[in-house]
Amino acid sequence: MKDQLIELEKKREQRRKEDLVAEVQSDFKRRREERKEFERQWELNLNFLSGKQYCSINGRGEIVDDNKEFFWQDRGVYNHIAPIMETRLAKLSRVTPTVYVRPKSDDDKDVNAAATSEKIISGVFKREDMTGVVKKVTDWSETCGTGFYKVVWDNEGGEVVAEVDGKNLHEGDVKIIPVSPFEIFPDNVCCENINGCASIIHARIMSTDDVHKKFGVKIAGEKISLAETLRASVIPTEKSNKRTIENAVIVIERYERPTVETPNGRLVTVAGNHLLYEGEMPYLNGENGERCFPFVKQVSIGNTGSFFGKSVIERLIPVQRAFNAVKNRKHEFLNRLSMGILTVEDGAVDVDDLQTDGLSPGKVLVYRQGAKAPELMSDMTMPDEFTVEEEKLANEFVVVSGVSDVSSSSQNASLSSGSALELLVEQDNSRMIATAEDIRRAYLEVARQTIRLYAQFMTGVKVVRYQDKADKVRVVYADKSALQSDDVYLESENEMMFSPAQKKEMIFKLYSSGLLLDEQGKLRTVTKEKVLSLLGYKDLDYQKGMARLQEEKALKENERLRKEMLSVEEIDDHSIHADEHVRYVLCEYDSLNDEQKQRYYAHIREHKEKIKENQEKSREE
């Protein structure tokens, strides 16, 4: 009887899993159908960007080729969309902010923990090539309107810490993955934010070998045509639709937010008719330790009332179609002018021969005796409307996209004032500030999720490698106590507000105004080093970062002076050391006892005496 109950329970569990797989597959199909309108628009955008511009979306929601109405029609493509997108991407590539972590309090422990968190973020971003990841996501967001980052914990990442049964055991690490919008399916396409969704499906193509390696399940693969893939490229013609991916499956991951029934959320992974994984939402990556989706959304242009954003290409497509039409009609007219149009009396000549060979040089044209000789139509001149319309459309590209080349524009050739050109550059970038701001917001959210995943999964002490301001690789050791704060922020302003040339010009103005000089009217070594670095000429600094090294030495001395008295050394830059020690005492004044304060005061006096001695020697010389 007991064995029968166990067998019955197994059958029930098997039936439940089969029902769950069927439900997830059905849910995936429903979401694909709801998202079909967006998907077709993305495909159309990709086609126009790549130069395949004679296609459209028909009434059934399919992309079809626009056939010629007449055999003689020109169908040339004069692609203005591609250079516009290249310009936008080049400008947006300047958005590379540095993320900082705000400590929970002014306590030394919290301040040091925040500094360590910054180093962890810097190390992860360097290892994951965050610049390249952002570029890929920005490519998607600019082309389709939306791109995604997926921030997950990779158990196979990080250093090898042990070997179990012949297999290496890794410490794990954060992985940041750029995700195409073709792979993301929200439960409601009208929900504007990720956190407002009840569930999100991430569906992607995987080979059966990768599925077996990751989930330990062998699945029979199949041929998946490009028409059925979660599109990662342009699908312009019927021929390309016939291309297939061999031995592959679509893996569906459905992330569900916490509910009353599932307080920790749920993750269900399905491929084919197999349930690969079922469990709670794996990541505590939300505010106050909540379980949230491991995705960060980035949009080019916000789309009110829609989960997915919009691309500038959608606005440019009508202009591009009109521009192609005008250019082609213009060339057709030029062909008529150059080739001519013959008028022939019926039955006067061999029309078939004339159509085949035309009026080739030296041709003997025989016509019927008594008939009127063939002649070219006259009074054919190029209408001015063609040129006027072409210029209007070329200007409309600038108006619609907000992108123009100020330096080469003929309209701006007469401008000689630097202020006027500066104003034009500022106006040229103003349309892209919102897009750049969304990239910065995505940076912050990725950094937050990185810190939260480390706080959840990191065990023991981790070696963190990072680059300091001098691009020198440094190593620190961190544990969970260094991950107390996830309050990240950006200190720099939006990079699109000021061009590199404008920033350099501002530094020169600050120097000319005297704001960078000290009380003696001199440019201090520390300031000079930082100015050269900001201008991109730090290699010209003859001291090779000496001021920074002096600051680091003074910071180390600050910690030692809490416990023991130290004497100044000959290699010290006394001005830098004195400033750093005074700054430290002012910051930590309430936490220092009287004995410690006296040690700091005595050490600072030594530095000031050395400064005074050096000044007297200089006067004597």
Secondary structure as GFF3:
##gff-version 3
##sequence-region A 1 621
A	DSSP	alpha_helix	2	34	.	.	.	ID=ss1
A	DSSP	alpha_helix	36	50	.	.	.	ID=ss2
A	DSSP	beta_strand	55	57	.	.	.	ID=ss3
A	DSSP	beta_strand	63	65	.	.	.	ID=ss4
A	DSSP	alpha_helix	81	92	.	.	.	ID=ss5
A	DSSP	beta_strand	99	101	.	.	.	ID=ss6
A	DSSP	alpha_helix	108	127	.	.	.	ID=ss7
A	DSSP	alpha_helix	130	144	.	.	.	ID=ss8
A	DSSP	beta_strand	146	154	.	.	.	ID=ss9
A	DSSP	beta_strand	160	164	.	.	.	ID=ss10
A	DSSP	beta_strand	167	170	.	.	.	ID=ss11
A	DSSP	beta_strand	173	179	.	.	.	ID=ss12
A	DSSP	three_ten_helix	181	183	.	.	.	ID=ss13
A	DSSP	beta_strand	184	186	.	.	.	ID=ss14
A	DSSP	three_ten_helix	194	196	.	.	.	ID=ss15
A	DSSP	beta_strand	199	207	.	.	.	ID=ss16
A	DSSP	alpha_helix	208	215	.	.	.	ID=ss17
A	DSSP	beta_strand	222	225	.	.	.	ID=ss18
A	DSSP	alpha_helix	238	241	.	.	.	ID=ss19
A	DSSP	beta_strand	244	256	.	.	.	ID=ss20
A	DSSP	beta_strand	266	271	.	.	.	ID=ss21
A	DSSP	beta_strand	274	279	.	.	.	ID=ss22
A	DSSP	three_ten_helix	287	289	.	.	.	ID=ss23
A	DSSP	beta_strand	295	299	.	.	.	ID=ss24
A	DSSP	alpha_helix	312	339	.	.	.	ID=ss25
A	DSSP	beta_strand	342	343	.	.	.	ID=ss26
A	DSSP	alpha_helix	351	357	.	.	.	ID=ss27
A	DSSP	beta_strand	375	376	.	.	.	ID=ss28
A	DSSP	alpha_helix	384	401	.	.	.	ID=ss29
A	DSSP	three_ten_helix	410	412	.	.	.	ID=ss30
A	DSSP	alpha_helix	418	430	.	.	.	ID=ss31
A	DSSP	alpha_helix	433	457	.	.	.	ID=ss32
A	DSSP	beta_strand	462	467	.	.	.	ID=ss33
A	DSSP	beta_strand	473	478	.	.	.	ID=ss34
A	DSSP	three_ten_helix	480	482	.	.	.	ID=ss35
A	DSSP	beta_strand	488	490	.	.	.	ID=ss36
A	DSSP	alpha_helix	500	513	.	.	.	ID=ss37
A	DSSP	alpha_helix	525	535	.	.	.	ID=ss38
A	DSSP	three_ten_helix	538	540	.	.	.	ID=ss39
A	DSSP	alpha_helix	546	561	.	.	.	ID=ss40
A	DSSP	alpha_helix	574	587	.	.	.	ID=ss41
A	DSSP	three_ten_helix	589	591	.	.	.	ID=ss42
A	DSSP	alpha_helix	594	620	.	.	.	ID=ss43
###
